[in-house]
Amino acid sequence: MQLSYFISDSDFKTISSIVYDATGIVLKINKKNLVISRLIKRLNTLGIPNFREYVDLLDDPLFFNKELPYIVNCLTTNTTNFFREPHQFEILKKILPSILEYGNKKNCHNLRIWSSACSTGEEPYTIAMVLSECMEYIRGWNVQILSTDIDSDVLSRASKGVYEPERMKNVPQNYLNKYFNRVKTYHGEGYKISDNIRKMIIFRQVNLINDTFKFNSPVDIIFCRNVVIYFDDIGKQKLMNKFIEVLRSGGYFFLGHSETLLLYGKQFKFIESAVYQKA
Ligand SMILES: C[S@@+](CC[C@H](N)C(=O)[O-])C[C@H]1O[C@@H](n2cnc3c(N)ncnc32)[C@H](O)[C@@H]1O
């Protein structure tokens, strides 16, 4: 089959509005090449020769409903790393005593952290390893790191917790020795996160824009790093309103360094390095 890489402006707009409605991600016209390069494999798999036919098929609700998860998985950007923005993990260690003091006062020894766009898992595993290094403080605490993403492919990789050697370069040697086991993988050798770290984490699929968040108890810390950059102000506002509801007073909020919460300055106090505290 001869595949055509051409997409018209109007077919691009159809796909970008499908993505926006489903995820809140804004794809401007300058992302045409990204959309082509990410979706062309899918067209190939389906045996569809061009975007014109693909977009026509999306008019059929049966095809659309089956296809939407693939479109979402193809068009989310999942770049992540262990110890990404490492200074923030030093801040995590610094704020831990105040979080625990709050729990001690309430006689509630649950520590609830939400990694809300966790991609392939490096962020929540980093959080779990850093907390494990603070064992003298958290011994006896019930630590739970809820890790969510919209993309089912990255979640299934995250849940396996196996990484290729080139993904490990930011992991300090002592963490590598303590928290990973060498394993054989399909591609050769890999590193598997240890069971002690894995069991601190629950992975779930959550759409930050369209899902309603239901939590049994308020969350102490939310990580929402490097995802709101893909949203417009409407999406950001919608999401912030939901986060404000689930984060407890005095709880902490970690954003990506290129992101800002200035619009919501009344509800949050800036701490440092894109870390905020709910008033
Ligand atoms: C660039 S990664 C960031 C990963 C990690 N937080 C970090 O900073 O390294 C952005 C993630 O946001 C997810 N995402 C995008 N839109 C989403 C939505 N509406 N709901 C939930 N997750 C979403 C993507 O699937 C992707 O895995």
The ligand as an SDF file (V2000), in Angstrom:
LIG
                    3D

 27 29  0  0  0  0  0  0  0  0999 V2000
    5.5350   15.3100   29.2450 C   0  0  0  0  0  0  0  0  0  0  0  0
    4.7270   14.0390   30.1680 S   0  0  0  0  0  0  0  0  0  0  0  0
    5.1600   14.5180   31.8150 C   0  0  0  0  0  0  0  0  0  0  0  0
    5.5340   13.3320   32.6750 C   0  0  0  0  0  0  0  0  0  0  0  0
    6.0240   13.6730   34.0770 C   0  0  0  0  0  0  0  0  0  0  0  0
    5.0000   14.3680   34.8320 N   0  0  0  0  0  0  0  0  0  0  0  0
    7.2930   14.4890   34.0390 C   0  0  0  0  0  0  0  0  0  0  0  0
    7.2440   15.7070   34.2900 O   0  0  0  0  0  0  0  0  0  0  0  0
    8.3520   13.9520   33.7300 O   0  0  0  0  0  0  0  0  0  0  0  0
    3.0160   14.5900   30.0470 C   0  0  0  0  0  0  0  0  0  0  0  0
    2.0220   13.4810   30.3470 C   0  0  0  0  0  0  0  0  0  0  0  0
    0.7230   14.0790   30.4770 O   0  0  0  0  0  0  0  0  0  0  0  0
   -0.2200   13.1430   29.9930 C   0  0  0  0  0  0  0  0  0  0  0  0
   -1.4790   13.8460   29.6830 N   0  0  0  0  0  0  0  0  0  0  0  0
   -1.7340   14.7180   28.6790 C   0  0  0  0  0  0  0  0  0  0  0  0
   -3.0060   15.1240   28.7110 N   0  0  0  0  0  0  0  0  0  0  0  0
   -3.5840   14.4900   29.7760 C   0  0  0  0  0  0  0  0  0  0  0  0
   -4.8860   14.5070   30.3310 C   0  0  0  0  0  0  0  0  0  0  0  0
   -5.8800   15.2400   29.8180 N   0  0  0  0  0  0  0  0  0  0  0  0
   -5.1210   13.7400   31.4140 N   0  0  0  0  0  0  0  0  0  0  0  0
   -4.1270   13.0030   31.9670 C   0  0  0  0  0  0  0  0  0  0  0  0
   -2.8780   12.9470   31.4850 N   0  0  0  0  0  0  0  0  0  0  0  0
   -2.6110   13.6880   30.3950 C   0  0  0  0  0  0  0  0  0  0  0  0
    0.4560   12.5350   28.7760 C   0  0  0  0  0  0  0  0  0  0  0  0
   -0.0920   11.2950   28.4330 O   0  0  0  0  0  0  0  0  0  0  0  0
    1.9180   12.4490   29.2370 C   0  0  0  0  0  0  0  0  0  0  0  0
    2.2480   11.1690   29.6940 O   0  0  0  0  0  0  0  0  0  0  0  0
  1  2  1  0
  2  3  1  0
  2 10  1  0
  3  4  1  0
  4  5  1  0
  5  6  1  0
  5  7  1  0
  7  8  2  0
  7  9  1  0
 10 11  1  0
 11 12  1  0
 11 26  1  0
 12 13  1  0
 13 14  1  0
 13 24  1  0
 14 15  1  0
 14 23  1  0
 15 16  2  0
 16 17  1  0
 17 18  1  0
 17 23  2  0
 18 19  1  0
 18 20  2  0
 20 21  1  0
 21 22  2  0
 22 23  1  0
 24 25  1  0
 24 26  1  0
 26 27  1  0
M  CHG  2   2   1   9  -1
M  END
$$$$
